[in-house]
Amino acid sequence: MSKETVEYHWERHHKGHVDSLNAIVQGTEFAEMKLENMVLTSYNEGNPLPFFVHASQVWNHDFFWENMKPGGGGNPSGMLSEMIERDFGSLDELAKQIQNAALTQFGSGWVWLAYKAHRLGVGNDINPRPSGKDKRLVVVKTPNAVSPLVWDYYPLLAIDVWEHAYHMDYENRRGDYVSVFLDKLISWDVVSCRLENAMVRASKREQMENRKLLWEQLKEQTPIGKKVVDSRPTPKARQKMKRRR
């Protein structure tokens, strides 16, 4: 990726979204919101709020730049390598799926490697793989500014396939751009770190969901079980207990 492409990409596109987003949310309830939460909220179940495209493109581009490094490429290691072998068969097969996703994405968009943790209902959108196995790596593509965040997936790797990401260097040869990205730019260390964080977050969420389910089951049990539930201190009683301490 040439210096000219990086500068053009930042100055004419990424920075433009940053400036537009700041101008739109200034003085609103969204101004203090974390960017990821802003993306999810503004997607609004597939009826995006006016600033969604800016919030999501800022998040996407931040994510994109961070998964590159000079002299990148090579092979992943550790848990990431093991899961690639398990879920795709080989690193070459993963690369083929990424290439196919990039070449079949009509128009502008993004290609992602993501961690699909569960088949729970997705409140913000329609899960594109509701029957797919849980706790797996998947390759997905998204149009325009959309990211797998809205499907409740954990993105691990982003490749920008908007034309401005590669046209100055490769003209219309999107496949060549993706090949060079995978061979010379990708930071597997960053992708591996993201996978570890995603698995921790997913595990914590699963524990919370299980506790919630157990509590609901307890409330539906025998009258004795209901008495246990009903014996919990009320919020007012808890306040009195705190004051006594």
Sequence and secondary structure as in RCSB ss.txt:
>XXXX:A:sequence
MSKETVEYHWERHHKGHVDSLNAIVQGTEFAEMKLENMVLTSYNEGNPLPFFVHASQVWNHDFFWENMKPGGGGN
PSGMLSEMIERDFGSLDELAKQIQNAALTQFGSGWVWLAYKAHRLGVGNDINPRPSGKDKRLVVVKTPNAVSPLV
WDYYPLLAIDVWEHAYHMDYENRRGDYVSVFLDKLISWDVVSCRLENAMVRASKREQMENRKLLWEQLKEQTPIG
KKVVDSRPTPKARQKMKRRR
>XXXX:A:secstr
  HHHHHHHIIIIIHHHHHHHHHHHTTSTTTTS HHHHHHHHHGGGS  TTHHHHHHHHHHHHHHHTB TT  S 
  HHHHHHHHHHHSSHHHHHHHHHHHHHHS SSEEEEEEEE      SSS  S TTS SSEEEEEEEETT  GGG
GT EEEEEEE SGGGTHHHHTT HHHHHHHIIIIIB HHHHHHHHHHHHHHHHHHHHHHHHHHHHHHHHTS HHH
HHHHHTS  HHHHHHHHHH 
